[in-house]
Amino acid sequence: MDEIKNGITKLIDKGLEWPPTLPEFMHLCKPERLAPYHQMATPQLPAPEIDPDLVSGELHKIRKLLRCAA
Protein backbone atom coordinates (compact mmCIF):
# COMPACT_ATOMS: atom_id res chain seq x y z
CA MET A 1 0.00 0.00 0.00
CA ASP A 2 2.88 2.37 0.75
CA GLU A 3 4.32 1.84 -2.74
CA ILE A 4 0.97 2.57 -4.37
CA LYS A 5 0.56 5.69 -2.23
CA ASN A 6 4.07 6.74 -3.25
CA GLY A 7 3.21 6.26 -6.92
CA ILE A 8 0.01 8.30 -6.69
CA THR A 9 1.77 11.06 -4.76
CA LYS A 10 4.55 11.27 -7.38
CA LEU A 11 1.95 11.25 -10.16
CA ILE A 12 0.16 14.23 -8.60
CA ASP A 13 3.36 16.11 -7.66
CA LYS A 14 4.78 15.81 -11.18
CA GLY A 15 1.47 16.74 -12.81
CA LEU A 16 1.61 13.75 -15.13
CA GLU A 17 -1.19 12.67 -17.45
CA TRP A 18 -4.02 10.69 -15.84
CA PRO A 19 -4.35 7.76 -16.02
CA PRO A 20 -0.75 6.68 -16.44
CA THR A 21 0.14 3.52 -18.32
CA LEU A 22 0.88 0.50 -16.17
CA PRO A 23 4.67 0.69 -16.78
CA GLU A 24 4.65 4.41 -15.95
CA PHE A 25 2.79 3.80 -12.71
CA MET A 26 5.06 0.91 -11.76
CA HIS A 27 8.06 3.16 -12.34
CA LEU A 28 6.53 5.80 -10.06
CA CYS A 29 5.85 3.22 -7.35
CA LYS A 30 9.17 1.37 -7.49
CA PRO A 31 11.77 3.37 -9.42
CA GLU A 32 14.66 1.66 -7.62
CA ARG A 33 13.70 -1.72 -9.09
CA LEU A 34 13.85 -0.33 -12.61
CA ALA A 35 17.15 1.51 -12.12
CA PRO A 36 20.36 0.10 -13.55
CA TYR A 37 22.33 -2.12 -11.21
CA HIS A 38 25.08 0.45 -10.63
CA GLN A 39 22.50 2.94 -9.35
CA MET A 40 20.91 0.57 -6.85
CA ALA A 41 21.77 0.82 -3.18
CA THR A 42 24.51 -1.58 -2.19
CA PRO A 43 24.37 -3.42 1.12
CA GLN A 44 27.04 -2.51 3.62
CA LEU A 45 28.88 -4.77 5.99
CA PRO A 46 28.65 -3.93 9.69
CA ALA A 47 31.61 -2.12 11.21
CA PRO A 48 34.16 -4.53 12.65
CA GLU A 49 34.49 -4.85 16.39
CA ILE A 50 37.80 -3.45 17.57
CA ASP A 51 39.64 -4.77 20.63
CA PRO A 52 41.90 -1.94 21.85
CA ASP A 53 44.18 -4.38 23.69
CA LEU A 54 44.67 -6.47 20.57
CA VAL A 55 45.42 -3.37 18.47
CA SER A 56 47.91 -2.11 21.03
CA GLY A 57 49.67 -5.48 21.18
CA GLU A 58 49.92 -5.77 17.39
CA LEU A 59 51.25 -2.22 17.07
CA HIS A 60 53.88 -3.06 19.69
CA LYS A 61 54.95 -6.09 17.62
CA ILE A 62 55.17 -3.99 14.43
CA ARG A 63 57.24 -1.30 16.14
CA LYS A 64 59.60 -3.94 17.52
CA LEU A 65 60.03 -5.48 14.04
CA LEU A 66 60.68 -2.05 12.52
CA ARG A 67 63.35 -1.26 15.11
CA CYS A 68 65.11 -4.57 14.35
CA ALA A 69 65.00 -3.94 10.60
CA ALA A 70 66.59 -0.47 10.84
Phi and psi in radians as a Rosetta constraint file:
Dihedral C 1 N 2 CA 2 C 2 CIRCULARHARMONIC -1.121 0.35
Dihedral N 2 CA 2 C 2 N 3 CIRCULARHARMONIC -0.653 0.35
Dihedral C 2 N 3 CA 3 C 3 CIRCULARHARMONIC -1.181 0.35
Dihedral N 3 CA 3 C 3 N 4 CIRCULARHARMONIC -0.674 0.35
Dihedral C 3 N 4 CA 4 C 4 CIRCULARHARMONIC -1.161 0.35
Dihedral N 4 CA 4 C 4 N 5 CIRCULARHARMONIC -0.762 0.35
Dihedral C 4 N 5 CA 5 C 5 CIRCULARHARMONIC -1.042 0.35
Dihedral N 5 CA 5 C 5 N 6 CIRCULARHARMONIC -0.734 0.35
Dihedral C 5 N 6 CA 6 C 6 CIRCULARHARMONIC -1.072 0.35
Dihedral N 6 CA 6 C 6 N 7 CIRCULARHARMONIC -0.758 0.35
Dihedral C 6 N 7 CA 7 C 7 CIRCULARHARMONIC -1.093 0.35
Dihedral N 7 CA 7 C 7 N 8 CIRCULARHARMONIC -0.770 0.35
Dihedral C 7 N 8 CA 8 C 8 CIRCULARHARMONIC -1.153 0.35
Dihedral N 8 CA 8 C 8 N 9 CIRCULARHARMONIC -0.729 0.35
Dihedral C 8 N 9 CA 9 C 9 CIRCULARHARMONIC -1.066 0.35
Dihedral N 9 CA 9 C 9 N 10 CIRCULARHARMONIC -0.792 0.35
Dihedral C 9 N 10 CA 10 C 10 CIRCULARHARMONIC -1.127 0.35
Dihedral N 10 CA 10 C 10 N 11 CIRCULARHARMONIC -0.667 0.35
Dihedral C 10 N 11 CA 11 C 11 CIRCULARHARMONIC -1.050 0.35
Dihedral N 11 CA 11 C 11 N 12 CIRCULARHARMONIC -0.786 0.35
Dihedral C 11 N 12 CA 12 C 12 CIRCULARHARMONIC -1.217 0.35
Dihedral N 12 CA 12 C 12 N 13 CIRCULARHARMONIC -0.806 0.35
Dihedral C 12 N 13 CA 13 C 13 CIRCULARHARMONIC -1.071 0.35
Dihedral N 13 CA 13 C 13 N 14 CIRCULARHARMONIC -0.657 0.35
Dihedral C 13 N 14 CA 14 C 14 CIRCULARHARMONIC -1.478 0.35
Dihedral N 14 CA 14 C 14 N 15 CIRCULARHARMONIC -0.170 0.35
Dihedral C 14 N 15 CA 15 C 15 CIRCULARHARMONIC 1.132 0.35
Dihedral N 15 CA 15 C 15 N 16 CIRCULARHARMONIC 0.635 0.35
Dihedral C 15 N 16 CA 16 C 16 CIRCULARHARMONIC -1.348 0.35
Dihedral N 16 CA 16 C 16 N 17 CIRCULARHARMONIC 2.841 0.35
Dihedral C 16 N 17 CA 17 C 17 CIRCULARHARMONIC -1.104 0.35
Dihedral N 17 CA 17 C 17 N 18 CIRCULARHARMONIC 2.463 0.35
Dihedral C 17 N 18 CA 18 C 18 CIRCULARHARMONIC -1.949 0.35
Dihedral N 18 CA 18 C 18 N 19 CIRCULARHARMONIC 2.387 0.35
Dihedral C 18 N 19 CA 19 C 19 CIRCULARHARMONIC -1.413 0.35
Dihedral N 19 CA 19 C 19 N 20 CIRCULARHARMONIC 2.622 0.35
Dihedral C 19 N 20 CA 20 C 20 CIRCULARHARMONIC -1.322 0.35
Dihedral N 20 CA 20 C 20 N 21 CIRCULARHARMONIC 2.840 0.35
Dihedral C 20 N 21 CA 21 C 21 CIRCULARHARMONIC -1.270 0.35
Dihedral N 21 CA 21 C 21 N 22 CIRCULARHARMONIC 2.847 0.35
Dihedral C 21 N 22 CA 22 C 22 CIRCULARHARMONIC -1.031 0.35
Dihedral N 22 CA 22 C 22 N 23 CIRCULARHARMONIC -0.827 0.35
Dihedral C 22 N 23 CA 23 C 23 CIRCULARHARMONIC -1.073 0.35
Dihedral N 23 CA 23 C 23 N 24 CIRCULARHARMONIC -0.653 0.35
Dihedral C 23 N 24 CA 24 C 24 CIRCULARHARMONIC -1.084 0.35
Dihedral N 24 CA 24 C 24 N 25 CIRCULARHARMONIC -0.795 0.35
Dihedral C 24 N 25 CA 25 C 25 CIRCULARHARMONIC -1.155 0.35
Dihedral N 25 CA 25 C 25 N 26 CIRCULARHARMONIC -0.690 0.35
Dihedral C 25 N 26 CA 26 C 26 CIRCULARHARMONIC -1.100 0.35
Dihedral N 26 CA 26 C 26 N 27 CIRCULARHARMONIC -0.683 0.35
Dihedral C 26 N 27 CA 27 C 27 CIRCULARHARMONIC -1.116 0.35
Dihedral N 27 CA 27 C 27 N 28 CIRCULARHARMONIC -0.670 0.35
Dihedral C 27 N 28 CA 28 C 28 CIRCULARHARMONIC -1.189 0.35
Dihedral N 28 CA 28 C 28 N 29 CIRCULARHARMONIC -0.622 0.35
Dihedral C 28 N 29 CA 29 C 29 CIRCULARHARMONIC -1.329 0.35
Dihedral N 29 CA 29 C 29 N 30 CIRCULARHARMONIC -0.728 0.35
Dihedral C 29 N 30 CA 30 C 30 CIRCULARHARMONIC -2.364 0.35
Dihedral N 30 CA 30 C 30 N 31 CIRCULARHARMONIC 1.124 0.35
Dihedral C 30 N 31 CA 31 C 31 CIRCULARHARMONIC -1.131 0.35
Dihedral N 31 CA 31 C 31 N 32 CIRCULARHARMONIC -0.489 0.35
Dihedral C 31 N 32 CA 32 C 32 CIRCULARHARMONIC -1.181 0.35
Dihedral N 32 CA 32 C 32 N 33 CIRCULARHARMONIC -0.466 0.35
Dihedral C 32 N 33 CA 33 C 33 CIRCULARHARMONIC -1.340 0.35
Dihedral N 33 CA 33 C 33 N 34 CIRCULARHARMONIC -0.371 0.35
Dihedral C 33 N 34 CA 34 C 34 CIRCULARHARMONIC -1.718 0.35
Dihedral N 34 CA 34 C 34 N 35 CIRCULARHARMONIC -0.097 0.35
Dihedral C 34 N 35 CA 35 C 35 CIRCULARHARMONIC -1.305 0.35
Dihedral N 35 CA 35 C 35 N 36 CIRCULARHARMONIC 2.668 0.35
Dihedral C 35 N 36 CA 36 C 36 CIRCULARHARMONIC -1.047 0.35
Dihedral N 36 CA 36 C 36 N 37 CIRCULARHARMONIC 2.710 0.35
Dihedral C 36 N 37 CA 37 C 37 CIRCULARHARMONIC -0.966 0.35
Dihedral N 37 CA 37 C 37 N 38 CIRCULARHARMONIC -0.725 0.35
Dihedral C 37 N 38 CA 38 C 38 CIRCULARHARMONIC -1.206 0.35
Dihedral N 38 CA 38 C 38 N 39 CIRCULARHARMONIC -0.215 0.35
Dihedral C 38 N 39 CA 39 C 39 CIRCULARHARMONIC -1.707 0.35
Dihedral N 39 CA 39 C 39 N 40 CIRCULARHARMONIC -0.127 0.35
Dihedral C 39 N 40 CA 40 C 40 CIRCULARHARMONIC -1.355 0.35
Dihedral N 40 CA 40 C 40 N 41 CIRCULARHARMONIC 2.663 0.35
Dihedral C 40 N 41 CA 41 C 41 CIRCULARHARMONIC -1.151 0.35
Dihedral N 41 CA 41 C 41 N 42 CIRCULARHARMONIC 2.382 0.35
Dihedral C 41 N 42 CA 42 C 42 CIRCULARHARMONIC -1.783 0.35
Dihedral N 42 CA 42 C 42 N 43 CIRCULARHARMONIC 2.416 0.35
Dihedral C 42 N 43 CA 43 C 43 CIRCULARHARMONIC -1.181 0.35
Dihedral N 43 CA 43 C 43 N 44 CIRCULARHARMONIC 2.589 0.35
Dihedral C 43 N 44 CA 44 C 44 CIRCULARHARMONIC -1.995 0.35
Dihedral N 44 CA 44 C 44 N 45 CIRCULARHARMONIC 2.506 0.35
Dihedral C 44 N 45 CA 45 C 45 CIRCULARHARMONIC -1.314 0.35
Dihedral N 45 CA 45 C 45 N 46 CIRCULARHARMONIC 2.625 0.35
Dihedral C 45 N 46 CA 46 C 46 CIRCULARHARMONIC -1.193 0.35
Dihedral N 46 CA 46 C 46 N 47 CIRCULARHARMONIC 2.693 0.35
Dihedral C 46 N 47 CA 47 C 47 CIRCULARHARMONIC -1.116 0.35
Dihedral N 47 CA 47 C 47 N 48 CIRCULARHARMONIC 2.447 0.35
Dihedral C 47 N 48 CA 48 C 48 CIRCULARHARMONIC -1.217 0.35
Dihedral N 48 CA 48 C 48 N 49 CIRCULARHARMONIC 2.626 0.35
Dihedral C 48 N 49 CA 49 C 49 CIRCULARHARMONIC -1.397 0.35
Dihedral N 49 CA 49 C 49 N 50 CIRCULARHARMONIC 2.360 0.35
Dihedral C 49 N 50 CA 50 C 50 CIRCULARHARMONIC -1.995 0.35
Dihedral N 50 CA 50 C 50 N 51 CIRCULARHARMONIC 2.200 0.35
Dihedral C 50 N 51 CA 51 C 51 CIRCULARHARMONIC -1.718 0.35
Dihedral N 51 CA 51 C 51 N 52 CIRCULARHARMONIC 1.894 0.35
Dihedral C 51 N 52 CA 52 C 52 CIRCULARHARMONIC -1.007 0.35
Dihedral N 52 CA 52 C 52 N 53 CIRCULARHARMONIC -0.613 0.35
Dihedral C 52 N 53 CA 53 C 53 CIRCULARHARMONIC -1.169 0.35
Dihedral N 53 CA 53 C 53 N 54 CIRCULARHARMONIC -0.720 0.35
Dihedral C 53 N 54 CA 54 C 54 CIRCULARHARMONIC -1.116 0.35
Dihedral N 54 CA 54 C 54 N 55 CIRCULARHARMONIC -0.780 0.35
Dihedral C 54 N 55 CA 55 C 55 CIRCULARHARMONIC -1.058 0.35
Dihedral N 55 CA 55 C 55 N 56 CIRCULARHARMONIC -0.818 0.35
Dihedral C 55 N 56 CA 56 C 56 CIRCULARHARMONIC -1.046 0.35
Dihedral N 56 CA 56 C 56 N 57 CIRCULARHARMONIC -0.780 0.35
Dihedral C 56 N 57 CA 57 C 57 CIRCULARHARMONIC -1.100 0.35
Dihedral N 57 CA 57 C 57 N 58 CIRCULARHARMONIC -0.747 0.35
Dihedral C 57 N 58 CA 58 C 58 CIRCULARHARMONIC -1.189 0.35
Dihedral N 58 CA 58 C 58 N 59 CIRCULARHARMONIC -0.670 0.35
Dihedral C 58 N 59 CA 59 C 59 CIRCULARHARMONIC -1.120 0.35
Dihedral N 59 CA 59 C 59 N 60 CIRCULARHARMONIC -0.660 0.35
Dihedral C 59 N 60 CA 60 C 60 CIRCULARHARMONIC -1.064 0.35
Dihedral N 60 CA 60 C 60 N 61 CIRCULARHARMONIC -0.765 0.35
Dihedral C 60 N 61 CA 61 C 61 CIRCULARHARMONIC -1.088 0.35
Dihedral N 61 CA 61 C 61 N 62 CIRCULARHARMONIC -0.739 0.35
Dihedral C 61 N 62 CA 62 C 62 CIRCULARHARMONIC -1.124 0.35
Dihedral N 62 CA 62 C 62 N 63 CIRCULARHARMONIC -0.785 0.35
Dihedral C 62 N 63 CA 63 C 63 CIRCULARHARMONIC -1.073 0.35
Dihedral N 63 CA 63 C 63 N 64 CIRCULARHARMONIC -0.701 0.35
Dihedral C 63 N 64 CA 64 C 64 CIRCULARHARMONIC -1.106 0.35
Dihedral N 64 CA 64 C 64 N 65 CIRCULARHARMONIC -0.770 0.35
Dihedral C 64 N 65 CA 65 C 65 CIRCULARHARMONIC -1.094 0.35
Dihedral N 65 CA 65 C 65 N 66 CIRCULARHARMONIC -0.680 0.35
Dihedral C 65 N 66 CA 66 C 66 CIRCULARHARMONIC -1.185 0.35
Dihedral N 66 CA 66 C 66 N 67 CIRCULARHARMONIC -0.638 0.35
Dihedral C 66 N 67 CA 67 C 67 CIRCULARHARMONIC -1.152 0.35
Dihedral N 67 CA 67 C 67 N 68 CIRCULARHARMONIC -0.664 0.35
Dihedral C 67 N 68 CA 68 C 68 CIRCULARHARMONIC -1.226 0.35
Dihedral N 68 CA 68 C 68 N 69 CIRCULARHARMONIC -0.550 0.35
Dihedral C 68 N 69 CA 69 C 69 CIRCULARHARMONIC -1.357 0.35
Dihedral N 69 CA 69 C 69 N 70 CIRCULARHARMONIC -0.377 0.35
